[in-house]
Amino acid sequence: MVSPQEARAFCDRWLPTWTGGDATALLEFYAPDALYADPSVPAGVTGDALREHLTALLAANPRWVWTHTGSVPMEGGFVSRWHATWPLRDRVAEVDGICLVWLRDGLIVRNEVFFDRLGLTRPRPAAPTG
């Protein structure tokens, strides 16, 4: 089981590679047989499909920033809570979610990402005034 401190140390190295569009750097954290799933690919991708998915995802979102906000140990890995600042065309979305991360020999073998995509498609309501 990965301790919260080990999970934070891993996330402090891994999450910054989600910013900047360098899929090669991000993929260094994943085992060759890793499975990755997120709301856009709920069944998951692996191998060449994983490389293609992450390359397209990072190219489309080079300025997003991911921040680790906490971890919970689980068998074989950890649950990572995160916050993302996600620049869109006309605004910046603030998104919170979790990742289930399973590790083998220090590499991710399975990564399942969960968050509410509604904040990406609809603007937040304006705060009440006066």
N, CA, C and O atoms as CSV, one atom per row, in Angstrom:
chain,resi,resn,atom,element,x,y,z
A,1,MET,N,N,0.847,-1.185,0.000
A,1,MET,CA,C,0.000,0.000,0.000
A,1,MET,C,C,0.893,1.248,0.000
A,1,MET,O,O,1.936,1.271,0.654
A,2,VAL,N,N,0.489,2.251,-0.714
A,2,VAL,CA,C,1.248,3.504,-0.820
A,2,VAL,C,C,0.776,4.447,0.288
A,2,VAL,O,O,-0.422,4.688,0.432
A,3,SER,N,N,1.702,4.970,1.057
A,3,SER,CA,C,1.341,5.893,2.133
A,3,SER,C,C,0.932,7.247,1.534
A,3,SER,O,O,1.277,7.549,0.392
A,4,PRO,N,N,0.193,8.064,2.312
A,4,PRO,CA,C,-0.143,9.401,1.812
A,4,PRO,C,C,1.098,10.234,1.455
A,4,PRO,O,O,1.060,11.029,0.516
A,5,GLN,N,N,2.182,10.056,2.194
A,5,GLN,CA,C,3.407,10.803,1.912
A,5,GLN,C,C,4.041,10.334,0.593
A,5,GLN,O,O,4.520,11.149,-0.196
A,6,GLU,N,N,4.038,9.016,0.366
A,6,GLU,CA,C,4.575,8.489,-0.890
A,6,GLU,C,C,3.707,8.919,-2.072
A,6,GLU,O,O,4.218,9.244,-3.144
A,7,ALA,N,N,2.393,8.916,-1.863
A,7,ALA,CA,C,1.474,9.341,-2.923
A,7,ALA,C,C,1.714,10.809,-3.261
A,7,ALA,O,O,1.749,11.176,-4.436
A,8,ARG,N,N,1.878,11.650,-2.241
A,8,ARG,CA,C,2.133,13.075,-2.491
A,8,ARG,C,C,3.437,13.248,-3.264
A,8,ARG,O,O,3.491,14.017,-4.223
A,9,ALA,N,N,4.487,12.539,-2.855
A,9,ALA,CA,C,5.776,12.650,-3.550
A,9,ALA,C,C,5.633,12.218,-5.013
A,9,ALA,O,O,6.195,12.858,-5.901
A,10,PHE,N,N,4.889,11.145,-5.269
A,10,PHE,CA,C,4.664,10.697,-6.639
A,10,PHE,C,C,3.894,11.766,-7.414
A,10,PHE,O,O,4.279,12.124,-8.527
A,11,CYS,N,N,2.818,12.270,-6.832
A,11,CYS,CA,C,1.992,13.286,-7.503
A,11,CYS,C,C,2.750,14.581,-7.742
A,11,CYS,O,O,2.524,15.254,-8.748
A,12,ASP,N,N,3.648,14.938,-6.829
A,12,ASP,CA,C,4.452,16.149,-7.010
A,12,ASP,C,C,5.361,16.049,-8.231
A,12,ASP,O,O,5.734,17.070,-8.810
A,13,ARG,N,N,5.722,14.824,-8.628
A,13,ARG,CA,C,6.519,14.624,-9.847
A,13,ARG,C,C,5.623,14.415,-11.065
A,13,ARG,O,O,5.930,14.915,-12.147
A,14,TRP,N,N,4.512,13.678,-10.903
A,14,TRP,CA,C,3.660,13.257,-12.009
A,14,TRP,C,C,2.727,14.358,-12.513
A,14,TRP,O,O,2.659,14.604,-13.717
A,15,LEU,N,N,2.009,15.020,-11.607
A,15,LEU,CA,C,1.003,15.991,-12.039
A,15,LEU,C,C,1.570,17.152,-12.853
A,15,LEU,O,O,0.901,17.589,-13.790
A,16,PRO,N,N,2.755,17.677,-12.560
A,16,PRO,CA,C,3.294,18.753,-13.413
A,16,PRO,C,C,3.504,18.334,-14.867
A,16,PRO,O,O,3.517,19.191,-15.750
A,17,THR,N,N,3.670,17.031,-15.137
A,17,THR,CA,C,3.872,16.606,-16.524
A,17,THR,C,C,2.578,16.655,-17.334
A,17,THR,O,O,2.601,16.462,-18.550
A,18,TRP,N,N,1.447,16.912,-16.669
A,18,TRP,CA,C,0.179,17.107,-17.381
A,18,TRP,C,C,0.099,18.511,-17.979
A,18,TRP,O,O,-0.785,18.780,-18.792
A,19,THR,N,N,1.002,19.405,-17.594
A,19,THR,CA,C,1.009,20.780,-18.102
A,19,THR,C,C,2.113,20.924,-19.143
A,19,THR,O,O,3.213,20.401,-18.960
A,20,GLY,N,N,1.826,21.629,-20.230
A,20,GLY,CA,C,2.855,21.962,-21.201
A,20,GLY,C,C,2.814,21.188,-22.496
A,20,GLY,O,O,3.491,21.561,-23.455
A,21,GLY,N,N,2.041,20.119,-22.554
A,21,GLY,CA,C,1.868,19.435,-23.826
A,21,GLY,C,C,2.899,18.374,-24.170
A,21,GLY,O,O,2.935,17.925,-25.316
A,22,ASP,N,N,3.746,17.948,-23.225
A,22,ASP,CA,C,4.795,16.967,-23.513
A,22,ASP,C,C,4.313,15.564,-23.125
A,22,ASP,O,O,4.535,15.115,-22.001
A,23,ALA,N,N,3.660,14.886,-24.055
A,23,ALA,CA,C,3.119,13.550,-23.774
A,23,ALA,C,C,4.225,12.546,-23.466
A,23,ALA,O,O,4.015,11.624,-22.677
A,24,THR,N,N,5.384,12.705,-24.068
A,24,THR,CA,C,6.488,11.777,-23.815
A,24,THR,C,C,6.890,11.811,-22.349
A,24,THR,O,O,7.111,10.762,-21.745
A,25,ALA,N,N,6.987,13.002,-21.771
A,25,ALA,CA,C,7.337,13.129,-20.349
A,25,ALA,C,C,6.253,12.503,-19.475
A,25,ALA,O,O,6.564,11.818,-18.502
A,26,LEU,N,N,5.001,12.729,-19.809
A,26,LEU,CA,C,3.896,12.150,-19.040
A,26,LEU,C,C,3.914,10.628,-19.134
A,26,LEU,O,O,3.735,9.946,-18.125
A,27,LEU,N,N,4.125,10.097,-20.309
A,27,LEU,CA,C,4.093,8.646,-20.502
A,27,LEU,C,C,5.216,7.920,-19.772
A,27,LEU,O,O,5.133,6.707,-19.575
A,28,GLU,N,N,6.263,8.633,-19.367
A,28,GLU,CA,C,7.330,8.006,-18.596
A,28,GLU,C,C,6.844,7.519,-17.234
A,28,GLU,O,O,7.506,6.696,-16.602
A,29,PHE,N,N,5.699,8.016,-16.775
A,29,PHE,CA,C,5.126,7.582,-15.504
A,29,PHE,C,C,4.246,6.338,-15.650
A,29,PHE,O,O,3.818,5.766,-14.648
A,30,TYR,N,N,3.975,5.919,-16.883
A,30,TYR,CA,C,3.070,4.807,-17.154
A,30,TYR,C,C,3.839,3.581,-17.633
A,30,TYR,O,O,4.751,3.688,-18.452
A,31,ALA,N,N,3.458,2.413,-17.109
A,31,ALA,CA,C,4.022,1.151,-17.589
A,31,ALA,C,C,3.573,0.926,-19.032
A,31,ALA,O,O,2.528,1.437,-19.434
A,32,PRO,N,N,4.350,0.165,-19.823
A,32,PRO,CA,C,3.976,-0.077,-21.218
A,32,PRO,C,C,2.594,-0.711,-21.382
A,32,PRO,O,O,1.941,-0.508,-22.405
A,33,ASP,N,N,2.144,-1.475,-20.390
A,33,ASP,CA,C,0.840,-2.138,-20.463
A,33,ASP,C,C,-0.239,-1.409,-19.664
A,33,ASP,O,O,-1.285,-1.984,-19.365
A,34,ALA,N,N,0.011,-0.154,-19.319
A,34,ALA,CA,C,-0.924,0.606,-18.478
A,34,ALA,C,C,-2.274,0.806,-19.165
A,34,ALA,O,O,-2.367,0.924,-20.387
A,35,LEU,N,N,-3.309,0.838,-18.337
A,35,LEU,CA,C,-4.655,1.173,-18.797
A,35,LEU,C,C,-5.005,2.534,-18.216
A,35,LEU,O,O,-4.832,2.765,-17.020
A,36,TYR,N,N,-5.495,3.434,-19.059
A,36,TYR,CA,C,-5.908,4.773,-18.645
A,36,TYR,C,C,-7.363,4.965,-19.049
A,36,TYR,O,O,-7.742,4.672,-20.183
A,37,ALA,N,N,-8.176,5.457,-18.119
A,37,ALA,CA,C,-9.582,5.750,-18.416
A,37,ALA,C,C,-9.938,7.098,-17.814
A,37,ALA,O,O,-9.514,7.426,-16.706
A,38,ASP,N,N,-10.729,7.887,-18.563
A,38,ASP,CA,C,-11.274,9.144,-18.055
A,38,ASP,C,C,-12.679,9.291,-18.642
A,38,ASP,O,O,-13.104,8.426,-19.408
A,39,PRO,N,N,-13.409,10.348,-18.311
A,39,PRO,CA,C,-14.774,10.459,-18.830
A,39,PRO,C,C,-14.889,10.436,-20.356
A,39,PRO,O,O,-15.942,10.079,-20.883
A,40,SER,N,N,-13.831,10.807,-21.068
A,40,SER,CA,C,-13.902,10.775,-22.534
A,40,SER,C,C,-13.586,9.395,-23.105
A,40,SER,O,O,-13.940,9.108,-24.248
A,41,VAL,N,N,-12.930,8.542,-22.333
A,41,VAL,CA,C,-12.641,7.160,-22.735
A,41,VAL,C,C,-12.941,6.233,-21.552
A,41,VAL,O,O,-12.022,5.648,-20.979
A,42,PRO,N,N,-14.222,6.095,-21.181
A,42,PRO,CA,C,-14.572,5.345,-19.969
A,42,PRO,C,C,-14.160,3.874,-20.004
A,42,PRO,O,O,-13.917,3.285,-18.950
A,43,ALA,N,N,-14.076,3.271,-21.179
A,43,ALA,CA,C,-13.638,1.875,-21.272
A,43,ALA,C,C,-12.122,1.766,-21.154
A,43,ALA,O,O,-11.594,0.682,-20.908
A,44,GLY,N,N,-11.430,2.870,-21.327
A,44,GLY,CA,C,-9.986,2.910,-21.181
A,44,GLY,C,C,-9.230,2.667,-22.465
A,44,GLY,O,O,-9.762,2.123,-23.433
A,45,VAL,N,N,-7.965,3.085,-22.452
A,45,VAL,CA,C,-7.047,2.891,-23.565
A,45,VAL,C,C,-5.724,2.374,-23.014
A,45,VAL,O,O,-5.383,2.592,-21.852
A,46,THR,N,N,-4.999,1.691,-23.872
A,46,THR,CA,C,-3.699,1.148,-23.502
A,46,THR,C,C,-2.798,1.159,-24.733
A,46,THR,O,O,-3.275,1.345,-25.852
A,47,GLY,N,N,-1.509,0.961,-24.529
A,47,GLY,CA,C,-0.567,0.854,-25.644
A,47,GLY,C,C,-0.536,2.081,-26.533
A,47,GLY,O,O,-0.481,3.208,-26.042
A,48,ASP,N,N,-0.572,1.864,-27.853
A,48,ASP,CA,C,-0.524,2.971,-28.807
A,48,ASP,C,C,-1.728,3.897,-28.658
A,48,ASP,O,O,-1.606,5.106,-28.857
A,49,ALA,N,N,-2.891,3.341,-28.309
A,49,ALA,CA,C,-4.091,4.170,-28.123
A,49,ALA,C,C,-3.915,5.111,-26.934
A,49,ALA,O,O,-4.411,6.237,-26.961
A,50,LEU,N,N,-3.217,4.665,-25.898
A,50,LEU,CA,C,-2.932,5.534,-24.752
A,50,LEU,C,C,-2.028,6.682,-25.187
A,50,LEU,O,O,-2.292,7.838,-24.853
A,51,ARG,N,N,-0.977,6.380,-25.920
A,51,ARG,CA,C,-0.064,7.425,-26.402
A,51,ARG,C,C,-0.828,8.436,-27.262
A,51,ARG,O,O,-0.665,9.644,-27.089
A,52,GLU,N,N,-1.652,7.951,-28.178
A,52,GLU,CA,C,-2.427,8.843,-29.044
A,52,GLU,C,C,-3.400,9.698,-28.233
A,52,GLU,O,O,-3.528,10.897,-28.478
A,53,HIS,N,N,-4.082,9.085,-27.271
A,53,HIS,CA,C,-5.049,9.821,-26.457
A,53,HIS,C,C,-4.364,10.923,-25.656
A,53,HIS,O,O,-4.803,12.073,-25.674
A,54,LEU,N,N,-3.289,10.573,-24.954
A,54,LEU,CA,C,-2.611,11.575,-24.120
A,54,LEU,C,C,-1.948,12.652,-24.967
A,54,LEU,O,O,-1.927,13.815,-24.564
A,55,THR,N,N,-1.408,12.297,-26.129
A,55,THR,CA,C,-0.811,13.295,-27.015
A,55,THR,C,C,-1.864,14.303,-27.455
A,55,THR,O,O,-1.619,15.509,-27.421
A,56,ALA,N,N,-3.032,13.822,-27.869
A,56,ALA,CA,C,-4.112,14.725,-28.300
A,56,ALA,C,C,-4.638,15.549,-27.130
A,56,ALA,O,O,-4.891,16.745,-27.274
A,57,LEU,N,N,-4.801,14.918,-25.983
A,57,LEU,CA,C,-5.319,15.608,-24.800
A,57,LEU,C,C,-4.402,16.743,-24.360
A,57,LEU,O,O,-4.865,17.850,-24.085
A,58,LEU,N,N,-3.112,16.469,-24.295
A,58,LEU,CA,C,-2.159,17.498,-23.875
A,58,LEU,C,C,-2.008,18.592,-24.928
A,58,LEU,O,O,-1.839,19.763,-24.585
A,59,ALA,N,N,-2.066,18.224,-26.200
A,59,ALA,CA,C,-1.973,19.228,-27.262
A,59,ALA,C,C,-3.156,20.192,-27.208
A,59,ALA,O,O,-3.005,21.382,-27.487
A,60,ALA,N,N,-4.322,19.682,-26.851
A,60,ALA,CA,C,-5.527,20.512,-26.777
A,60,ALA,C,C,-5.582,21.355,-25.503
A,60,ALA,O,O,-6.325,22.334,-25.435
A,61,ASN,N,N,-4.787,20.972,-24.487
A,61,ASN,CA,C,-4.854,21.644,-23.183
A,61,ASN,C,C,-3.462,21.912,-22.616
A,61,ASN,O,O,-3.157,21.451,-21.516
A,62,PRO,N,N,-2.617,22.636,-23.328
A,62,PRO,CA,C,-1.235,22.803,-22.861
A,62,PRO,C,C,-1.097,23.680,-21.621
A,62,PRO,O,O,-0.062,23.642,-20.956
A,63,ARG,N,N,-2.121,24.468,-21.299
A,63,ARG,CA,C,-1.981,25.416,-20.181
A,63,ARG,C,C,-2.726,25.003,-18.919
A,63,ARG,O,O,-2.738,25.751,-17.941
A,64,TRP,N,N,-3.353,23.816,-18.923
A,64,TRP,CA,C,-4.023,23.443,-17.688
A,64,TRP,C,C,-2.996,23.126,-16.617
A,64,TRP,O,O,-1.857,22.775,-16.927
A,65,VAL,N,N,-3.394,23.249,-15.355
A,65,VAL,CA,C,-2.498,23.003,-14.228
A,65,VAL,C,C,-3.224,22.101,-13.242
A,65,VAL,O,O,-4.359,22.373,-12.850
A,66,TRP,N,N,-2.555,21.030,-12.848
A,66,TRP,CA,C,-3.113,20.034,-11.929
A,66,TRP,C,C,-2.396,20.128,-10.591
A,66,TRP,O,O,-1.168,20.192,-10.539
A,67,THR,N,N,-3.170,20.135,-9.511
A,67,THR,CA,C,-2.617,20.237,-8.158
A,67,THR,C,C,-3.149,19.094,-7.309
A,67,THR,O,O,-4.354,18.845,-7.272
A,68,HIS,N,N,-2.267,18.417,-6.642
A,68,HIS,CA,C,-2.625,17.327,-5.736
A,68,HIS,C,C,-3.206,17.933,-4.463
A,68,HIS,O,O,-2.592,18.816,-3.863
A,69,THR,N,N,-4.385,17.470,-4.043
A,69,THR,CA,C,-5.009,18.023,-2.835
A,69,THR,C,C,-5.159,16.999,-1.724
A,69,THR,O,O,-5.653,17.333,-0.647
A,70,GLY,N,N,-4.748,15.769,-1.958
A,70,GLY,CA,C,-4.795,14.757,-0.906
A,70,GLY,C,C,-4.778,13.357,-1.488
A,70,GLY,O,O,-5.006,13.155,-2.681
A,71,SER,N,N,-4.501,12.385,-0.611
A,71,SER,CA,C,-4.439,10.988,-1.035
A,71,SER,C,C,-4.992,10.081,0.032
A,71,SER,O,O,-4.956,10.386,1.225
A,72,VAL,N,N,-5.509,8.949,-0.429
A,72,VAL,CA,C,-5.975,7.893,0.457
A,72,VAL,C,C,-5.351,6.595,-0.051
A,72,VAL,O,O,-5.488,6.267,-1.230
A,73,PRO,N,N,-4.665,5.849,0.825
A,73,PRO,CA,C,-4.069,4.592,0.383
A,73,PRO,C,C,-5.146,3.589,-0.036
A,73,PRO,O,O,-6.248,3.577,0.513
A,74,MET,N,N,-4.812,2.761,-1.006
A,74,MET,CA,C,-5.655,1.628,-1.381
A,74,MET,C,C,-4.733,0.487,-1.792
A,74,MET,O,O,-3.558,0.710,-2.083
A,75,GLU,N,N,-5.252,-0.713,-1.817
A,75,GLU,CA,C,-4.448,-1.869,-2.196
A,75,GLU,C,C,-3.838,-1.659,-3.580
A,75,GLU,O,O,-4.564,-1.463,-4.554
A,76,GLY,N,N,-2.521,-1.697,-3.669
A,76,GLY,CA,C,-1.831,-1.566,-4.943
A,76,GLY,C,C,-1.568,-0.144,-5.395
A,76,GLY,O,O,-0.972,0.061,-6.453
A,77,GLY,N,N,-1.998,0.846,-4.619
A,77,GLY,CA,C,-1.785,2.230,-5.044
A,77,GLY,C,C,-2.432,3.233,-4.115
A,77,GLY,O,O,-2.325,3.130,-2.893
A,78,PHE,N,N,-3.115,4.217,-4.716
A,78,PHE,CA,C,-3.723,5.267,-3.915
A,78,PHE,C,C,-4.830,5.955,-4.700
A,78,PHE,O,O,-4.892,5.889,-5.928
A,79,VAL,N,N,-5.692,6.613,-3.953
A,79,VAL,CA,C,-6.693,7.507,-4.530
A,79,VAL,C,C,-6.120,8.909,-4.397
A,79,VAL,O,O,-5.761,9.342,-3.302
A,80,SER,N,N,-6.037,9.608,-5.509
A,80,SER,CA,C,-5.508,10.971,-5.498
A,80,SER,C,C,-6.650,11.950,-5.696
A,80,SER,O,O,-7.402,11.849,-6.666
A,81,ARG,N,N,-6.781,12.900,-4.776
A,81,ARG,CA,C,-7.707,14.019,-4.975
A,81,ARG,C,C,-6.911,15.138,-5.621
A,81,ARG,O,O,-5.762,15.386,-5.254
A,82,TRP,N,N,-7.532,15.822,-6.595
A,82,TRP,CA,C,-6.816,16.861,-7.321
A,82,TRP,C,C,-7.738,18.030,-7.651
A,82,TRP,O,O,-8.964,17.933,-7.601
A,83,HIS,N,N,-7.089,19.128,-7.987
A,83,HIS,CA,C,-7.766,20.331,-8.486
A,83,HIS,C,C,-7.060,20.706,-9.779
A,83,HIS,O,O,-5.831,20.694,-9.850
A,84,ALA,N,N,-7.846,21.042,-10.808
A,84,ALA,CA,C,-7.264,21.477,-12.081
A,84,ALA,C,C,-7.789,22.851,-12.440
A,84,ALA,O,O,-8.979,23.136,-12.306
A,85,THR,N,N,-6.886,23.692,-12.896
A,85,THR,CA,C,-7.239,24.976,-13.479
A,85,THR,C,C,-7.162,24.763,-14.979
A,85,THR,O,O,-6.096,24.473,-15.522
A,86,TRP,N,N,-8.307,24.910,-15.646
A,86,TRP,CA,C,-8.461,24.450,-17.031
A,86,TRP,C,C,-8.830,25.620,-17.918
A,86,TRP,O,O,-10.013,25.942,-18.024
A,87,PRO,N,N,-7.860,26.280,-18.569
A,87,PRO,CA,C,-8.177,27.400,-19.459
A,87,PRO,C,C,-9.028,26.941,-20.649
A,87,PRO,O,O,-8.681,25.992,-21.352
A,88,LEU,N,N,-10.127,27.627,-20.852
A,88,LEU,CA,C,-11.010,27.393,-21.994
A,88,LEU,C,C,-10.946,28.623,-22.895
A,88,LEU,O,O,-10.196,29.554,-22.603
A,89,ARG,N,N,-11.700,28.647,-23.958
A,89,ARG,CA,C,-11.650,29.794,-24.879
A,89,ARG,C,C,-11.959,31.116,-24.189
A,89,ARG,O,O,-11.218,32.089,-24.333
A,90,ASP,N,N,-13.050,31.144,-23.444
A,90,ASP,CA,C,-13.544,32.410,-22.906
A,90,ASP,C,C,-13.463,32.529,-21.388
A,90,ASP,O,O,-13.905,33.529,-20.823
A,91,ARG,N,N,-12.900,31.517,-20.718
A,91,ARG,CA,C,-12.852,31.533,-19.256
A,91,ARG,C,C,-11.906,30.443,-18.772
A,91,ARG,O,O,-11.357,29.671,-19.558
A,92,VAL,N,N,-11.735,30.402,-17.477
A,92,VAL,CA,C,-10.940,29.350,-16.858
A,92,VAL,C,C,-11.876,28.529,-15.972
A,92,VAL,O,O,-12.535,29.068,-15.083
A,93,ALA,N,N,-11.925,27.229,-16.222
A,93,ALA,CA,C,-12.737,26.330,-15.397
A,93,ALA,C,C,-11.895,25.839,-14.229
A,93,ALA,O,O,-10.702,25.575,-14.376
A,94,GLU,N,N,-12.523,25.722,-13.086
A,94,GLU,CA,C,-11.900,25.153,-11.893
A,94,GLU,C,C,-12.574,23.799,-11.677
A,94,GLU,O,O,-13.785,23.733,-11.468
A,95,VAL,N,N,-11.795,22.727,-11.729
A,95,VAL,CA,C,-12.342,21.377,-11.705
A,95,VAL,C,C,-11.690,20.582,-10.577
A,95,VAL,O,O,-10.471,20.615,-10.408
A,96,ASP,N,N,-12.505,19.873,-9.813
A,96,ASP,CA,C,-12.006,18.973,-8.772
A,96,ASP,C,C,-12.381,17.552,-9.140
A,96,ASP,O,O,-13.452,17.309,-9.695
A,97,GLY,N,N,-11.497,16.611,-8.831
A,97,GLY,CA,C,-11.777,15.222,-9.146
A,97,GLY,C,C,-10.875,14.290,-8.379
A,97,GLY,O,O,-10.137,14.695,-7.481
A,98,ILE,N,N,-10.954,13.018,-8.761
A,98,ILE,CA,C,-10.099,12.001,-8.157
A,98,ILE,C,C,-9.523,11.117,-9.250
A,98,ILE,O,O,-10.082,10.998,-10.341
A,99,CYS,N,N,-8.412,10.510,-8.938
A,99,CYS,CA,C,-7.804,9.473,-9.776
A,99,CYS,C,C,-7.586,8.248,-8.900
A,99,CYS,O,O,-7.122,8.357,-7.765
A,100,LEU,N,N,-7.919,7.099,-9.429
A,100,LEU,CA,C,-7.500,5.838,-8.827
A,100,LEU,C,C,-6.210,5.462,-9.537
A,100,LEU,O,O,-6.182,5.347,-10.763
A,101,VAL,N,N,-5.151,5.271,-8.775
A,101,VAL,CA,C,-3.827,5.035,-9.352
A,101,VAL,C,C,-3.257,3.745,-8.765
A,101,VAL,O,O,-3.016,3.645,-7.562
A,102,TRP,N,N,-3.048,2.762,-9.639
A,102,TRP,CA,C,-2.391,1.531,-9.243
A,102,TRP,C,C,-0.983,1.557,-9.782
A,102,TRP,O,O,-0.758,1.939,-10.930
A,103,LEU,N,N,-0.016,1.147,-8.946
A,103,LEU,CA,C,1.400,1.184,-9.311
A,103,LEU,C,C,2.007,-0.217,-9.320
A,103,LEU,O,O,1.584,-1.104,-8.579
A,104,ARG,N,N,3.005,-0.386,-10.177
A,104,ARG,CA,C,3.836,-1.589,-10.186
A,104,ARG,C,C,5.254,-1.111,-10.468
A,104,ARG,O,O,5.512,-0.466,-11.485
A,105,ASP,N,N,6.148,-1.423,-9.581
A,105,ASP,CA,C,7.553,-1.036,-9.740
A,105,ASP,C,C,7.701,0.468,-9.991
A,105,ASP,O,O,8.534,0.890,-10.793
A,106,GLY,N,N,6.889,1.269,-9.300
A,106,GLY,CA,C,6.985,2.723,-9.388
A,106,GLY,C,C,6.325,3.346,-10.600
A,106,GLY,O,O,6.393,4.563,-10.776
A,107,LEU,N,N,5.684,2.543,-11.443
A,107,LEU,CA,C,5.003,3.060,-12.629
A,107,LEU,C,C,3.500,2.801,-12.527
A,107,LEU,O,O,3.063,1.846,-11.884
A,108,ILE,N,N,2.728,3.656,-13.165
A,108,ILE,CA,C,1.280,3.510,-13.172
A,108,ILE,C,C,0.908,2.363,-14.113
A,108,ILE,O,O,1.313,2.339,-15.275
A,109,VAL,N,N,0.126,1.413,-13.587
A,109,VAL,CA,C,-0.370,0.317,-14.425
A,109,VAL,C,C,-1.862,0.476,-14.722
A,109,VAL,O,O,-2.389,-0.119,-15.662
A,110,ARG,N,N,-2.520,1.276,-13.914
A,110,ARG,CA,C,-3.934,1.579,-14.149
A,110,ARG,C,C,-4.219,2.950,-13.542
A,110,ARG,O,O,-3.829,3.232,-12.409
A,111,ASN,N,N,-4.901,3.795,-14.306
A,111,ASN,CA,C,-5.236,5.149,-13.866
A,111,ASN,C,C,-6.657,5.440,-14.331
A,111,ASN,O,O,-6.917,5.574,-15.527
A,112,GLU,N,N,-7.571,5.536,-13.375
A,112,GLU,CA,C,-8.960,5.852,-13.673
A,112,GLU,C,C,-9.268,7.236,-13.119
A,112,GLU,O,O,-9.095,7.484,-11.926
A,113,VAL,N,N,-9.724,8.137,-13.981
A,113,VAL,CA,C,-9.938,9.541,-13.644
A,113,VAL,C,C,-11.438,9.824,-13.596
A,113,VAL,O,O,-12.180,9.444,-14.501
A,114,PHE,N,N,-11.877,10.499,-12.521
A,114,PHE,CA,C,-13.286,10.817,-12.351
A,114,PHE,C,C,-13.458,12.287,-11.987
A,114,PHE,O,O,-12.814,12.787,-11.065
A,115,PHE,N,N,-14.336,12.978,-12.724
A,115,PHE,CA,C,-14.692,14.352,-12.403
A,115,PHE,C,C,-15.977,14.688,-13.144
A,115,PHE,O,O,-16.363,14.003,-14.092
A,116,ASP,N,N,-16.629,15.747,-12.698
A,116,ASP,CA,C,-17.859,16.211,-13.317
A,116,ASP,C,C,-17.497,17.114,-14.488
A,116,ASP,O,O,-16.916,18.180,-14.287
A,117,ARG,N,N,-17.834,16.702,-15.711
A,117,ARG,CA,C,-17.489,17.472,-16.909
A,117,ARG,C,C,-18.424,18.652,-17.146
A,117,ARG,O,O,-18.181,19.455,-18.047
A,118,LEU,N,N,-19.473,18.771,-16.367
A,118,LEU,CA,C,-20.452,19.832,-16.570
A,118,LEU,C,C,-19.809,21.219,-16.511
A,118,LEU,O,O,-20.181,22.106,-17.280
A,119,GLY,N,N,-18.850,21.411,-15.609
A,119,GLY,CA,C,-18.180,22.703,-15.490
A,119,GLY,C,C,-17.367,23.090,-16.718
A,119,GLY,O,O,-17.018,24.258,-16.886
A,120,LEU,N,N,-17.064,22.124,-17.575
A,120,LEU,CA,C,-16.318,22.413,-18.794
A,120,LEU,C,C,-17.226,22.841,-19.934
A,120,LEU,O,O,-16.797,23.528,-20.862
A,121,THR,N,N,-18.474,22.431,-19.855
A,121,THR,CA,C,-19.392,22.722,-20.951
A,121,THR,C,C,-20.326,23.880,-20.669
A,121,THR,O,O,-20.862,24.488,-21.596
A,122,ARG,N,N,-20.524,24.189,-19.409
A,122,ARG,CA,C,-21.419,25.286,-19.050
A,122,ARG,C,C,-20.691,26.261,-18.139
A,122,ARG,O,O,-19.986,25.853,-17.216
A,123,PRO,N,N,-20.865,27.540,-18.400
A,123,PRO,CA,C,-20.238,28.516,-17.489
A,123,PRO,C,C,-20.886,28.464,-16.115
A,123,PRO,O,O,-22.064,28.136,-15.978
A,124,ARG,N,N,-20.102,28.790,-15.110
A,124,ARG,CA,C,-20.651,28.894,-13.768
A,124,ARG,C,C,-21.625,30.054,-13.715
A,124,ARG,O,O,-21.405,31.080,-14.359
A,125,PRO,N,N,-22.700,29.903,-12.955
A,125,PRO,CA,C,-23.618,31.043,-12.832
A,125,PRO,C,C,-22.934,32.227,-12.170
A,125,PRO,O,O,-22.078,32.056,-11.302
A,126,ALA,N,N,-23.309,33.402,-12.576
A,126,ALA,CA,C,-22.743,34.611,-11.987
A,126,ALA,C,C,-23.152,34.710,-10.516
A,126,ALA,O,O,-24.256,34.328,-10.130
A,127,ALA,N,N,-22.240,35.228,-9.722
A,127,ALA,CA,C,-22.548,35.429,-8.300
A,127,ALA,C,C,-23.631,36.480,-8.164
A,127,ALA,O,O,-23.649,37.455,-8.914
A,128,PRO,N,N,-24.543,36.290,-7.205
A,128,PRO,CA,C,-25.582,37.308,-7.012
A,128,PRO,C,C,-24.984,38.653,-6.646
A,128,PRO,O,O,-23.981,38.709,-5.934
A,129,THR,N,N,-25.569,39.713,-7.111
A,129,THR,CA,C,-25.089,41.053,-6.770
A,129,THR,C,C,-26.112,41.746,-5.881
A,129,THR,O,O,-27.305,41.440,-5.895
A,130,GLY,N,N,-25.603,42.674,-5.125
A,130,GLY,CA,C,-26.394,43.575,-4.320
A,130,GLY,C,C,-27.311,42.982,-3.430
A,130,GLY,O,O,-28.020,43.688,-2.712
